[in-house]
Amino acid sequence: MRLFLSFYFIFICIYANTQTERSFLDPSLAPFYHGVASGDPLSDRVIIWTRITLDPPEDTIEVAWYLGTDTSFSNILASGLTKTDLARDYTIKVDVTGLQPNTWYYYQFAFRGRKSVIGRTHTMPVGDVDSIRLVIMSCANYQHGYFNVYRDVALRNDVDYLLHLGDYIYESSANSSLADRFHEPDNELITISDYRIRHSLYKLDADLRLAHQQLPFITVWDDHETANNSWKDGAGTHDASVKGDWQKRKKSGIQAYLEWMPIRQPDINDSTKIYRSFNFGNLLDLYMLDTRLEGRDMQVNRDSPDLNNPNRRIISDRQFKWLVTNMKQSNATWQLIGQQVMMAPLIVLGTPVNTDQWDGYPVQRQQLYDSILSNNIQNIIVLTGDIHTSWANDLPLKGYISSTGDNAVGVEFVTTSITSSNAPFGIPSKAISAIFPHVKYANLINHGYFILDINKNRSQADFYNVTDIKSRNYNIVIDASWCTLSGTRFLQKAASITVGSSYPPLAPYKSPNKVNDRKHNLITLSSFPNPFLQQIVVQYYVYKPEITNIILIDKDNHEVLHHPLGLTKPGLNYIHFDGSNLAKGTYTIILKGEKGQSSKRLLMID
């Protein structure tokens, strides 16, 4: 019997998003459709990142990179060649060393005459540092709106570094009120293929690409990079009987994150160890914690007798010791803790509002406070995301006095979401402060970010909101400004907003390649999993509507499948099919249209 007769083909869906505005596949970017990014800057090095998409694919690809001090690259300071392959999803990550501190650089990738957009990055300062400006953000759900926040931050050009506190992607299935903002794949993320495709979708967004292009990111994951309300051994939405082994799913989410984010690779023997520190000279030290996957115990109910169990952890003992030891030994004026969930208490009638936050781990929170006070660690600022709302809090101890700030251990600034849904209606800050006196400011309904401006005498958070996320048209609004003075442990209202100094030019937005350099109407971006056992997902892009077919060719160039897909709409499209009856071996999958074709190589394994 001919092989194609025994091939069990299930055509599940062809899902087309007409993404003409925000996730348009720009042909001039080929083969670097996902842009460039930089991250984890140190005083002498920085990670630069890109992803290459070739059609037809090749097993191992060598890509050139170079870094200089100007956008024309008349002064190239570092360059080299690096390789990537299918095992890394064709992502490229280079740790560029030998750089000067507190210096802005421009970088670019090149492959066979094609160039990526130019990226801009910034190394860390050393020695005596007068001031630093950080932009803080979190929680960007692609389906909930346009990434206007990313665009606004990228174009304002008055900050040094971007801190992203998690929920960079969301793992949920497709469900959106916007016609061109549906999640792909359309199912909840479970496998490495799922997570990779979702990262690909997010980085095809022009606003997110622009933010990565202009600023170095310092990132940490929260729960939605794996699953909602995750902890080290599970998640609130993970039913193992339906979704499989949690550790396998967690490993897949982590692997995709490390491939697609400009983060320095953690210890090869411990991929969850992404807590790390950054030094900004004598001005501040930043500690990025992982309160989610590395050491967290399972959340308990609000009335659980286990709530005050002294053995429960939100971070491991190893991470706790690392944090306290580093803060104790630091000579910097300010100690910043970047992490995921609110540290300040929200207790109503003796019961915590949300036990996914530090309120669910009160014993370890008190241990952290005790360590800070017993070691006389000064100027503590906690930076938080997760809850899609803005807050400025004192961190109260027993006997806290709201009118003076006495008996506080430090302060906390919480950033609202980029797009993720928040409260359906607002409550005035004064009303919230009446219930929680340590809360000095809260905004429950707007989306945006805050800029943390730090100098030797004070640290100030200016909260910015965008007026709309449902369209490209928006304005920016300054909502509030709160600060803490060096030598104090409490907040006070700032007299005015802060203003940044002169910064180097932004990198050119547009690709240096010819716009009309596209050869075909079809481009295959990804085929997952690869190697595969049964299920295969093909992610491809169509510029103009056309009739398409899917064809499968074996290693001997015999056609084993030919199936019509009909008229394919412009935008990102996905094909899901089952290849479980294929014989073990190498295949080429071809998407053929009226105006050309696109292909990927697949490996079937037992």
Secondary structure, 3 states (H helix, E strand, C coil): CCHHHHCCCCCCCECCECCCCCCCCCHHHCCCCCCEEEECCCCCCEEEEEECCCCCCCCEEEEEEEEECCCCCCCEEEEEEEEEEHHHCCEEEEEECCCCCCCEEEEEEEECCEECCCEEEECCCCCCCCEEEEEEEECCCHHHCCCHHHHHHHHHCCCCEEEECCCCCCCCCCCCCCCCCCCCCCCCCCCHHHHHHHHHHHHCCHHHHHHHHHCCEEECCCCCCCCCCEECCEECCCCHHHHCCHHHHHHHHHHHHHHHCCCCCCCCCCCCCCCEEEEECCCEEEEECCCCCCCCCCCCCCCCCCCCCCCCCCCCHHHHHHHHHHHHHCCCCEEEEECCCCCCCCEECCEECCCCCHHHCHHHHHHHHHHHHHCCCCCEEEEECCCCCEEEEEEEEEEEECCCCEEEEEEEEECCECCCCCCCCCCCHHHHHHHCCCEEEEECCCEEEEEEEEECCEEEEEEEEECCCCCCCCCEEEEEEEEEECCCCCCEECCCCCCCCCCCCCCCCCCCCCCCCCCCCEEEEEEECCCECCEEEEEEEECCCEEEEEEEEECCCCEEEEEEEEEECCEEEEEEEECCCCCCEEEEEEEEECCEEEEEEEEECC
